[in-house]
C-alpha cells in the first residue's frame, strides 16, 4: 500500500524533471526575470488585464481564471506564469505538452496541486488528445473522471481536485482544439516588443549583471534583438563577454557592432539561418512563392523551426509575405541581402 502511494509522487517528480525545459528556463535567464507585475516591461494591456484579474481573485479568495498566452517564442509567456504565481502567493508547477505522454502523467500532477496553485503547460498545443480530455473536467469542475473495469462491469468515479489555475502557452493558437480553447477565461496575445521597451529591458538586465552600458549601446542592442526580450538578454551576455575581454568593460555601440558581427547577427537582427532562409527563396525559388516544406527540405531544417522561430519576425518587418501559393521574398529582402531587385516579381 505504501509503495502504491509513493509511486505517483515519484512519477510526477520524474516527469517534471525530464520535461522539455524552455530556453528561458535557463538559470542565466531566470536571474534576469522580473518577479512582479510592477517590474514587467512592455505588454501594457496584458499586464493590466492580469493585474485586474489577480486583484479581483484575491478579494474573492479564489484562484484566478485559467489563462492562455499565445505568440512567438521568447516574448515572456513563461515569465508571466511565474509572476501570476508570485502575485497570488502560490506555488508554480511547470511542464510541457510533449512531456505529457499519457493521461496518468497529467493526473499525477493535478492530484498533487494544492488550493490556489498554478500549473503552467508550455507548448500546450502539442499535448496528446487523450491527455487533453482529462483537462476538460479538471478546468471546469476541478474534478477528474476515472473509469474502472471494462464492458458491463465498467464504472465511473469522480475525483475532486483542489482549485487551481491553468496557464497555457502556445506559439500556434490555431492548433488548439475548440473544446480546450473555450475553457480558458483569459486570452492574451503577446506581440513583439517596441525598441523603446527593449532599451529599458537591456538597461535593467545590464544593471542586474553589473555591467555598464551607454545609451547608444542599449539602442543598438535593442535594434538587433528581433523585438524579443529573451534575445536582448542573450545578446547582452555575449556583448558583455566581448567587452570584458576585448574592451574596457563598457557596452558601447561599437562594442555591440563588433561582438554581434562575430555572432552573425546583422543590423536588423537577422541570424545566419534567417539570411539562409531568404537566400533560399530568392536564389532557389526565384523570389517565391515557395511552400514551407520545400524551403525546409532545401535548408535541411524542421518546418516547425522555420514557422515558429524564423518566419514571425521576417513577416513582422516585411521581408517575406505569405500567400495562398507559399512564401515570397519582398523587395526589402532583396535590398537587405544586396540582390538586384527583379521588378517583374513585384509587378
CORQUIMO-V907540 format. One record per helix or strand of 3 or more residues. SS is the DSSP state (~ for helix, > for strand). FROM is the first residue (numbers start at 1). TO is the last residue. If there is no record, write none. Layout:
((SS	FROM	TO) (SS	FROM	TO))
This chain:
((~	2	18) (~	23	25) (~	27	30) (~	37	39) (~	44	60) (>	67	70) (~	77	88) (>	92	96) (~	97	99) (~	103	110) (>	118	122) (~	124	126) (~	129	141) (>	143	148) (~	151	153) (>	155	160) (>	165	170) (~	173	175) (~	178	181) (>	186	189) (~	195	209) (~	215	223) (~	229	246) (~	253	263) (~	272	284) (>	288	290) (~	292	299) (~	303	316) (>	320	323) (>	326	329) (~	331	337) (~	343	346))
